[in-house]
Amino acid sequence: MDGHHQFLLTRFQKLLLMPTQGYWQEGYKNIIVNCVHPGYVVTNMTSQTGYITAEEGAKGPVMTALLPDDGPSGVFSNKTNIAPFFTTDWFIIKYQCHYCDLLPWAQGVTNMTLAVLFAADITSEVIVTDVNSKKDSKSHVCDTPCPRCAVVTGGNKGIGHEICHQLAFTGIEVILTSRNELREVEAVETPNSSSLSNVIFHQLDITDPSSIARLAKFIETRFRKLDILVINNAAENGIIMREEFRAEGGLGDALAKVVNETYELGEKCLNINYYGTKEVTEALIPLLQLSKSPRIVNITSMGGDLKFLHNKKLKEELQDIEKLTEERIDEIIKWFLSDFKNANVQENGWPSPVSAYKISKIALNAYTRLIIKICAVVTGGNKGIGHEICRQLALTGIEVILTSRNELRGVEAVEKLNSSGLSNVIFHQLDITDSSSIARLGKFIETHFRKLDILVNNAAEIGIIMHEEFRAGGGFAIVGDALAKVVNETYELGEKCLNINYYGTKEVTEALIPLLQLSKSPRIVNVSSNAGHLKYLRNEKLKEELQDIEKLTEERIDEIIKWFLRDFKNGNVEENGWPSTVSAYSVSKIALNAYTRLMARKFKNIIVNCVHPGYVVTDMTSQTGYMTVEEGAKGPVMAALLPDDGPSGVFFDQTQIAPFASPDS
């Protein structure tokens, strides 16, 4: 698993030591996205100054492209060593690069040493896996069917050309791209003339959406997926180098005296190095998601180190990746360009010299980290089990959107979590029975996160009025006819219960499916109940129908619910074999369980499960129950963090898989 998810699961494992942790021991995988400074390389961009060759400069990007599935993600590598985005303490972890023996410069090398940065407040929580252990020695990369396909932008010369050469040497099919078609064809002929026939050319202008679309269509038609994307758009440094630049040895203290910077060049630099990179990445992400082991490598620079920013507040803002958004990066770039145009660069603490280039790489580094954010939505998150699910997910580092119908209560719930140190929980109002409210949430997620990784449908209504005797008698510990005497069930409450528990959940799910499909590892967790067990149905024909998931349809579930409501209204519940007490709630959860199985069958790439959290002390149980909310949240959180090969379409009784209907029911 990547560094982020190792940390995520480590914290969760410390929080919850449960017998089912094997389900998610391998981690919650996503696209591995990193940025790499190749070193100061002798290229056209450096006016042939520098102190390492293109062959040496390509080592870091190629190593990062070939990281195993448990490699780090969202980090900055200085050549082949992961380094801070900004100066702080760091320590060493070793990762095994299973393709390294194929590379001429790495014969006999089995381990790449990476310096992995973690913030000081979490280093004590990190567990480092021994790559030499039997479990970790297998090659995760080789699990992906060959041939693997890689795209390298700016591949016609310099580092980009050498990256193509080294990737092709491992047997990967490489698509070498550049803006200039003639240069590209010549570049492809060079590695092919050295017996590397697995390099092909496709024209690409990363600032032209139609050119990007043509490349995506070519990959889809020829390869059906993309495994590796190396963004090497470093051809624009935003400066004009004078004769003295090369004579003085390139970079140095006198740099400002030997280069010219203009607004036009600076704007072009940002459009290529940041916005072009972003547009190519987002266009190709759907193809990367079809790969078992997708990788994105953004070629960056030491110029992107935050130490070059002299605006302390802005530096802190860019370091706080939990709160940073793409919209804020755009605002920062516009702010910089305004200051650059008005000659206020030094006054406002921007990097100087080579200002635009450094800002483009600072922005690129921040974007690299944003891509790997995991986003979760929890409905009914303002109290009880929902609130605790938010807390436990947030403890793993996931960005959590806590939703509730009541805005005041929702804001208070988020403030409570924020004050406990969980700044990665935010609020958005949601009424799951209101289509416009659902649409607003979807738009918010699309704008701020671009995708959704986890949806926990927790909002629910019990559909009964509880008498004083209900709590005094032990709540739902009361069974049979005695339970019917301490609760009231009305048609209005029953209809409301079904509208929220089933139809509301269904509408939220279907509205957010398109965003979930943009995630590499999407999860849907429907918080259900043992009241949804089919044993409570005494209509054998209907029970068999609901068990036959191959023939069951959503339309038939709707018909069953209408049938129940009609019988409920007419007092025919027991006569027609419906659950006799807490009837509407029980039918709503039976319907939800059936819908869960239908969704799992329909969407093979989404892991969809339902979970009975247990009999928990909450408002819904009138504070009866024998489990705490902390215990009740374990099952839903475990289901949200299942690995990619975890079960789908099943019913969890707390943390254990259980039948939808017992053999004797």
C-alpha positions in Angstrom: 0.0 0.0 0.0 1.2 3.6 -0.5 2.6 5.6 2.4 -0.6 7.6 2.9 -2.8 4.4 3.2 -0.2 2.6 5.4 -0.6 5.6 7.7 -4.4 5.6 7.3 -4.8 2.0 8.2 -2.2 2.1 10.9 -4.1 4.7 12.8 -7.4 2.8 12.2 -5.8 -0.5 13.4 -4.6 1.2 16.6 -8.1 2.6 17.1 -9.9 -0.7 16.4 -8.3 -4.1 17.0 -10.9 -6.3 15.4 -10.9 -9.9 14.1 -11.9 -8.8 10.6 -8.9 -6.5 10.0 -7.6 -9.1 7.4 -10.2 -7.8 5.0 -8.4 -4.5 4.6 -4.9 -5.4 5.7 -3.6 -4.7 2.2 -4.9 -1.1 2.2 -7.2 1.1 0.3 -5.4 1.7 -3.0 -5.6 4.7 -5.3 -3.5 6.1 -8.1 0.1 6.5 -6.9 0.9 10.2 -7.8 4.3 11.7 -7.1 6.4 14.6 -8.3 10.2 14.3 -9.0 13.0 16.7 -9.3 15.4 15.0 -11.8 18.4 17.0 -10.8 20.3 19.8 -12.5 20.6 18.2 -15.9 22.5 19.2 -19.1 19.6 20.0 -21.4 18.4 22.8 -23.6 16.3 24.1 -20.8 19.5 24.7 -18.7 21.3 26.0 -21.8 23.4 22.9 -21.6 24.7 23.8 -18.1 24.1 21.4 -15.3 26.2 18.6 -13.7 24.3 15.4 -14.5 23.4 13.7 -17.8 19.9 13.1 -19.1 20.5 9.4 -18.4 21.1 10.2 -14.7 18.3 12.7 -14.6 15.8 10.1 -15.9 16.5 7.7 -13.0 14.2 9.4 -10.5 11.1 9.7 -12.8 11.6 6.1 -14.0 12.0 4.7 -10.5 8.9 6.6 -9.4 6.9 5.3 -12.5 7.8 1.7 -11.5 7.1 1.9 -7.8 5.3 -1.2 -6.5 1.7 -0.9 -5.3 2.8 -0.4 -1.7 5.0 2.6 -2.7 4.6 6.1 -1.4 2.1 8.5 -2.9 1.8 12.3 -2.8 5.5 12.9 -2.1 8.3 14.9 -3.6 11.5 13.0 -4.8 14.8 14.7 -5.2 16.2 12.4 -7.9 15.7 9.0 -6.2 15.3 10.2 -2.7 12.0 11.5 -1.4 12.5 14.9 0.2 10.5 17.5 2.0 8.2 19.9 0.2 9.6 22.3 2.8 12.6 21.8 5.2 11.7 19.5 8.1 12.8 16.2 9.7 12.5 13.1 7.6 13.6 9.4 7.9 14.4 6.5 5.6 12.1 3.8 4.3 13.2 1.2 1.7 10.9 0.2 -1.1 11.6 -2.6 -3.6 11.6 -1.7 -7.3 10.9 -4.9 -9.1 11.9 -3.6 -12.5 15.2 -2.2 -11.4 17.3 -5.2 -12.5 16.1 -4.5 -16.1 17.6 -1.0 -16.1 21.3 -0.6 -17.3 22.0 1.8 -14.5 20.6 -0.4 -11.8 22.0 -3.9 -12.5 22.1 -5.8 -9.2 20.2 -3.2 -7.3 17.1 -4.6 -5.5 16.2 -1.7 -3.2 15.8 2.0 -3.9 16.3 4.0 -0.8 13.7 6.7 -0.3 13.7 9.4 2.3 10.0 9.7 3.3 8.7 12.8 4.9 6.0 12.8 7.5 4.9 15.7 9.7 6.3 15.6 13.2 2.9 15.1 14.8 2.4 11.7 13.1 5.8 10.1 12.8 5.2 8.1 16.0 2.1 6.5 14.4 3.8 5.2 11.3 4.5 1.5 10.9 7.3 0.7 8.4 6.8 -2.6 6.5 9.9 -4.7 6.0 10.2 -5.1 2.2 12.5 -8.1 2.7 9.8 -10.1 4.5 8.2 -13.0 2.8 4.8 -11.2 2.5 6.3 -8.1 0.9 8.9 -9.7 -1.4 6.4 -10.5 -4.2 6.1 -8.1 -7.1 2.8 -6.2 -7.0 3.7 -4.6 -10.3 3.8 -7.9 -12.2 0.2 -8.6 -11.2 -0.9 -6.1 -13.9 -1.4 -7.8 -17.3 1.2 -6.9 -19.8 1.9 -5.0 -21.9 1.8 -2.0 -19.7 1.3 1.3 -21.4 3.0 4.6 -20.6 2.7 8.2 -21.9 5.6 10.6 -21.6 4.9 14.2 -22.5 7.7 16.3 -23.9 9.5 13.2 -24.9 11.3 14.4 -28.0 14.6 15.4 -26.2 16.5 15.7 -23.0 15.1 14.0 -19.8 11.8 13.2 -21.5 13.5 11.3 -24.3 15.7 9.4 -21.8 12.6 8.5 -19.7 11.0 7.0 -22.8 14.2 5.0 -23.5 14.5 3.6 -19.9 10.8 2.7 -19.6 10.9 1.0 -23.0 13.9 -1.0 -21.9 11.7 -2.7 -19.3 9.2 -3.8 -22.0 6.6 -1.2 -21.4 4.8 0.2 -24.5 5.8 3.9 -24.5 3.8 6.6 -26.2 6.3 9.4 -26.8 4.6 12.8 -27.2 5.6 16.3 -28.1 4.1 19.4 -29.7 6.5 19.3 -32.7 5.5 16.3 -34.8 8.7 16.2 -36.9 11.0 16.2 -33.8 8.8 13.6 -32.2 9.1 11.2 -35.1 12.9 11.7 -35.1 12.9 11.0 -31.4 11.0 7.8 -31.8 13.3 6.6 -34.5 16.3 6.9 -32.1 15.2 4.4 -29.4 13.7 2.1 -32.1 17.0 2.1 -34.0 18.5 0.7 -30.8 16.1 -2.3 -31.0 13.4 -0.7 -28.8 10.5 -1.1 -31.1 8.0 -0.6 -28.3 8.1 3.2 -28.6 5.5 5.0 -30.7 4.7 8.6 -31.4 1.6 10.7 -30.9 1.4 14.5 -31.3 0.4 16.4 -28.2 0.1 20.1 -27.4 -0.8 20.1 -23.7 -2.3 23.6 -24.0 -4.8 22.4 -26.7 -7.9 20.5 -25.4 -8.5 19.0 -28.8 -5.0 17.7 -29.0 -5.3 16.1 -25.6 -8.7 14.6 -26.5 -7.1 13.0 -29.6 -4.4 11.4 -27.5 -6.9 10.0 -25.1 -9.0 8.6 -27.9 -5.8 7.0 -29.4 -4.9 5.3 -26.0 -8.5 4.1 -25.5 -8.6 2.6 -29.0 -5.1 1.1 -29.1 -4.6 0.1 -25.4 -8.0 0.4 -23.6 -6.2 1.7 -20.5 -3.2 3.7 -19.4 -0.8 2.5 -16.7 1.8 5.3 -16.4 1.6 9.0 -17.1 4.8 10.9 -17.0 4.3 14.7 -17.3 7.6 16.2 -18.4 6.3 19.6 -19.6 9.5 21.3 -18.4 10.3 23.0 -21.7 9.2 26.4 -20.5 11.3 28.1 -17.8 9.7 31.5 -18.3 13.0 33.3 -18.8 15.4 34.5 -21.5 19.0 33.4 -20.8 21.7 35.9 -21.8 25.1 34.9 -23.1 26.5 35.2 -19.6 24.1 32.6 -18.2 26.1 29.7 -19.7 29.4 31.4 -19.2 28.7 31.8 -15.5 27.7 28.1 -15.1 23.9 28.5 -15.1 22.3 28.6 -11.6 24.1 30.7 -9.0 23.9 33.8 -6.8 24.2 36.1 -9.8 21.3 34.5 -11.6 19.1 37.6 -11.7 21.8 39.4 -13.6 22.0 36.9 -16.5 18.4 36.3 -17.2 15.4 38.3 -18.4 11.9 37.7 -17.1 8.8 39.1 -18.9 5.1 38.9 -18.0 4.3 37.2 -21.3 6.9 34.5 -20.7 5.8 34.0 -17.1 2.2 33.6 -18.1 3.2 31.1 -20.8 5.3 29.2 -18.3 2.4 28.8 -15.9 0.0 27.8 -18.7 2.2 25.0 -19.7 3.9 23.8 -16.5 0.8 23.9 -14.3 -2.5 24.3 -16.3 -1.3 22.1 -19.2 -0.2 19.4 -16.8 -3.5 19.6 -14.9 -5.6 19.4 -18.1 -3.6 16.4 -19.5 -3.8 14.6 -16.1 -7.6 15.1 -15.7 -8.3 14.0 -19.3 -6.3 10.8 -18.8 -7.4 9.8 -15.3 -10.4 7.8 -16.6 -7.9 5.6 -18.6 -5.6 5.4 -15.6 -8.5 4.1 -13.5 -8.8 1.1 -15.8 -5.3 0.0 -14.8 -4.6 -2.2 -11.8 -1.5 -0.2 -10.9 -1.8 3.3 -12.2 1.0 5.8 -11.7 1.3 9.6 -12.3 4.8 11.2 -12.3 5.0 14.9 -12.4 8.5 16.2 -13.3 9.1 19.1 -11.0 12.1 21.0 -9.7 13.9 22.1 -6.6 12.5 25.5 -7.7 9.2 24.3 -6.3 10.6 24.1 -2.8 8.4 26.2 -0.5 11.6 27.7 1.0 11.6 30.1 -2.0 8.4 31.7 -0.8 9.0 34.6 1.6 5.3 35.1 2.4 5.0 33.1 5.7 1.2 33.0 5.7 1.1 31.8 2.1 3.7 29.2 2.8 1.7 27.8 5.7 -1.4 27.8 3.5 0.3 25.7 0.8 1.6 23.3 3.4 -1.9 22.7 4.9 -2.9 20.2 2.3 -6.1 19.3 4.2 -7.6 22.7 3.6 -6.0 23.6 0.3 -8.1 23.4 -2.8 -7.5 23.7 -6.6 -9.6 26.9 -6.5 -7.2 28.4 -4.0 -4.2 27.4 -6.1 -5.8 29.2 -9.1 -6.3 32.3 -6.9 -2.6 32.2 -5.8 -1.5 32.0 -9.4 -3.7 34.9 -10.4 -2.4 36.9 -7.4 1.2 36.2 -8.4 0.6 37.2 -12.1 -0.9 40.4 -10.9 2.1 41.2 -8.7 4.5 40.0 -11.5 2.8 42.4 -14.0 2.9 45.3 -11.5 6.5 44.6 -10.4 5.5 43.7 -6.8 7.2 40.3 -6.7 9.8 40.9 -4.0 7.4 43.2 -2.1 4.9 40.5 -1.6 7.3 37.6 -0.9 7.2 35.8 -4.2 10.3 33.8 -5.3 12.9 35.7 -7.2 14.5 35.3 -9.7 13.0 32.8 -12.2 9.7 33.7 -10.4 7.1 32.2 -12.7 8.9 28.9 -13.1 9.2 28.5 -9.4 5.5 29.3 -8.8 4.5 26.9 -11.5 6.4 24.1 -9.7 5.1 25.1 -6.3 1.6 24.9 -7.7 2.4 21.6 -9.4 3.7 20.1 -6.2 0.6 21.2 -4.3 -1.7 19.7 -7.1 0.2 16.4 -6.9 -0.7 16.1 -3.2 -4.3 17.2 -3.8 -4.9 14.4 -6.4 -4.5 11.7 -3.8 -7.0 13.1 -1.3 -9.6 10.5 -0.2 -13.0 12.0 0.2 -16.0 10.5 2.2 -19.6 11.6 2.6 -21.5 10.5 5.7 -25.3 11.2 5.7 -26.9 11.8 9.1 -23.5 12.7 10.6 -24.5 15.2 13.2 -25.1 12.7 16.0 -25.0 9.1 17.1 -23.4 6.4 15.0 -23.1 8.8 12.0 -21.0 11.3 14.0 -18.8 8.6 15.2 -18.3 7.2 11.7 -17.2 10.7 10.7 -14.7 10.9 13.6 -13.2 7.4 12.9 -12.8 8.1 9.2 -11.3 11.5 9.9 -8.8 9.9 12.2 -7.4 7.9 9.3 -6.7 11.2 7.4 -9.7 11.0 5.0 -11.4 14.2 4.1 -14.9 13.8 5.6 -18.0 15.7 4.5 -20.4 15.5 7.4 -24.0 16.1 6.3 -27.3 16.5 8.1 -30.7 18.0 7.4 -30.4 20.5 10.2 -27.7 23.0 9.4 -27.2 24.3 12.9 -26.8 20.9 14.4 -24.5 19.9 11.5 -22.2 22.9 12.0 -22.1 22.3 15.8 -21.1 18.6 15.1 -18.3 19.7 12.8 -17.0 22.3 15.2 -16.8 19.6 17.9 -14.7 17.4 15.7 -12.6 20.3 14.5 -11.9 21.4 18.1 -10.6 17.9 18.9 -7.9 18.4 16.2 -9.8 16.8 13.2 -9.6 19.7 10.8 -10.4 17.4 7.9 -14.1 17.3 8.6 -16.3 19.8 6.9 -20.1 20.4 6.8 -22.6 20.4 4.0 -26.3 20.6 4.4 -28.3 17.6 3.0 -31.9 16.6 3.1 -31.9 13.2 1.4 -35.6 13.6 0.5 -34.9 16.8 -1.4 -33.6 16.5 -5.0 -32.3 20.0 -5.1 -30.4 19.6 -1.8 -28.8 16.4 -3.1 -27.8 18.2 -6.3 -26.1 21.0 -4.3 -24.1 18.4 -2.4 -23.0 16.7 -5.7 -22.0 20.0 -7.2 -20.0 20.9 -4.0 -18.1 17.6 -4.2 -17.4 18.0 -7.9 -16.1 21.5 -7.4 -13.9 20.9 -4.4 -12.8 17.2 -4.7 -13.6 16.2 -8.4 -14.5 12.7 -7.2 -16.0 10.8 -4.2 -14.3 7.8 -2.7 -16.6 6.7 0.1 -20.4 7.2 0.6 -21.8 6.1 4.0 -25.6 6.2 3.9 -26.5 6.5 7.6 -29.5 8.9 7.7 -32.6 7.0 8.9 -35.9 7.3 10.7 -37.3 4.6 13.0 -41.0 5.1 12.0 -42.5 4.7 15.5 -43.5 6.6 18.6 -41.9 5.1 21.7 -43.9 5.1 25.0 -42.3 5.8 28.4 -42.5 2.0 29.0 -40.3 1.4 26.0 -37.2 2.6 27.7 -38.1 1.4 31.1 -38.6 -2.1 29.7 -35.2 -2.3 28.0 -36.1 -0.9 24.5 -35.8 -3.4 21.7 -34.9 -6.1 24.2 -38.7 -6.3 24.5 -40.0 -8.8 21.9 -43.2 -10.0 20.4 -46.6 -8.7 21.5 -45.0 -6.8 24.5 -43.1 -4.6 22.0 -46.2 -3.7 20.2 -47.7 -2.4 23.4 -45.0 0.1 24.1 -44.7 1.7 20.6 -47.2 3.4 18.2 -46.9 2.9 14.4 -48.9 5.3 12.1 -49.2 5.3 8.4 -47.7 8.8 8.2 -44.7 7.7 10.2 -44.3 4.5 8.2 -44.4 6.3 4.9 -41.9 8.9 6.1 -39.6 6.1 7.3 -39.6 4.4 3.9 -39.2 7.7 2.0 -36.0 8.4 4.0 -34.5 5.0 4.7 -35.0 3.6 1.2 -36.0 6.2 -1.3 -33.8 8.9 0.1 -30.8 6.6 0.4 -31.4 5.4 -3.2 -31.7 9.0 -4.6 -28.5 10.1 -2.8 -26.6 7.0 -4.0 -27.7 7.4 -7.7 -26.9 11.1 -7.7 -23.4 10.5 -6.4 -22.5 7.3 -8.5 -20.9 9.4 -11.3 -18.5 11.0 -8.7 -17.8 7.6 -7.1 -17.0 6.2 -10.6 -14.2 8.8 -10.8 -12.5 7.1 -7.8 -10.0 4.3 -8.1 -11.4 2.5 -5.1 -15.1 3.6 -4.6 -17.0 2.3 -1.6 -20.7 2.5 -0.6 -21.7 1.5 2.9 -25.4 1.3 3.6 -26.1 1.4 7.4 -28.8 -1.2 7.8 -30.2 -3.2 10.7 -30.8 -6.8 11.8 -34.5 -5.7 11.5 -33.9 -6.0 7.7 -33.3 -9.8 8.1 -35.6 -11.8 5.8 -36.6 -14.0 8.7 -39.0 -11.3 9.8 -41.0 -11.8 6.6 -43.6 -14.5 7.0 -44.7 -14.5 3.3 -42.6 -17.4 1.9 -43.2 -16.5 -1.7 -42.1 -12.9 -1.2 -39.1 -14.1 0.8 -38.0 -16.3 -2.0 -38.4 -13.5 -4.5 -36.2 -11.1 -2.4 -33.6 -13.8 -2.1 -33.4 -14.4 -5.9 -31.1 -11.5 -6.6 -30.6 -12.6 -10.2 -34.3 -11.9 -11.1 -35.1 -9.1 -8.6 -35.3 -5.6 -10.0 -35.6 -2.1 -8.5 -39.0 -1.8 -10.1 -40.1 -5.0 -8.2 -38.8 -3.5 -4.9 -40.9 -0.4 -5.6 -44.0 -2.6 -6.1 -43.3 -4.5 -2.9 -43.1 -1.3 -0.9 -46.3 0.0 -2.4 -48.0 -3.3 -1.6 -46.7 -3.1 2.0 -47.9 0.5 2.5 -51.4 -0.4 1.1 -51.6 -3.3 3.6 -50.2 -1.1 6.4 -52.8 1.6 5.7 -55.6 -1.0 5.6 -54.5 -2.9 8.7 -53.5 -6.1 6.8 -49.9 -6.3 7.9 -50.1 -9.6 9.8 -52.6 -11.1 7.5 -50.2 -10.8 4.5 -47.1 -11.9 6.3 -45.3 -8.5 6.8 -43.1 -7.9 9.9 -45.5 -7.4 12.7 -43.8 -4.7 14.9 -41.7 -1.8 13.8 -43.1 -2.8 10.4 -42.2 0.1 8.2 -38.6 0.3 9.5 -38.1 -3.4 9.0 -39.5 -3.3 5.4 -37.3 -0.2 4.7 -34.2 -2.2 5.7 -35.2 -5.3 3.8 -35.6 -3.1 0.7 -32.2 -1.4 1.4 -30.5 -4.7 1.7 -31.9 -5.9 -1.5 -31.0 -2.7 -3.2 -27.4 -3.0 -1.9 -27.1 -6.4 -3.6 -28.5 -5.0 -6.9 -26.0 -2.2 -6.9 -23.1 -4.5 -6.2 -24.2 -6.6 -9.2 -24.7 -3.5 -11.4 -21.5 -1.7 -10.5 -18.7 -4.2 -10.5 -16.1 -1.5 -9.9 -17.8 -0.2 -6.7 -17.7 -2.2 -3.5 -21.2 -1.9 -2.0 -22.2 -3.5 1.3 -24.7 -3.0 4.1 -23.9 -3.1 7.7 -25.9 -3.7 10.9 -23.9 -1.7 13.5 -25.4 -3.5 16.5 -27.8 -2.4 19.2 -26.3 1.0 20.0 -27.2 3.6 22.6 -28.5 6.4 20.4 -31.6 8.7 20.1 -33.1 6.2 17.6 -33.1 3.5 20.3 -34.3 6.0 23.0 -30.8 5.6 24.6 -31.4 1.9 25.1 -28.9 -0.6 23.7 -25.8 -2.4 24.9 -23.1 -0.9 22.6 -21.4 2.5 22.5 -21.4 4.6 19.4 -17.6 3.9 19.2 -18.4 0.2 19.0 -21.3 0.7 16.6 -19.2 2.7 14.1 -16.6 -0.1 13.8 -18.5 -2.1 11.2 -19.4 0.8 8.8 -15.8 2.2 9.0 -14.4 -1.3 8.4 -16.6 -1.7 5.3 -15.6 1.8 4.1 -11.9 0.8 4.2 -12.2 -2.6 2.6 -9.4 -3.4 0.1 -10.0 -3.6 -3.6 -10.4 -7.3 -3.4 -12.9 -7.1 -0.5 -16.4 -8.6 -0.6 -19.2 -6.7 -2.3 -23.0 -7.2 -2.0 -22.8 -8.7 1.4 -24.4 -8.0 4.8 -22.2 -7.4 7.8 -23.5 -8.0 11.3 -21.2 -5.5 13.0 -17.8 -6.7 11.6 -18.8 -10.2 10.5 -20.4 -11.2 7.2 -23.8 -12.7 7.9 -26.6 -14.1 5.8 -29.5 -12.0 4.5 -31.7 -14.9 5.5 -30.9 -17.6 8.0 -31.2 -21.2 6.7 -34.2 -21.9 8.8 -36.0 -18.6 8.0 
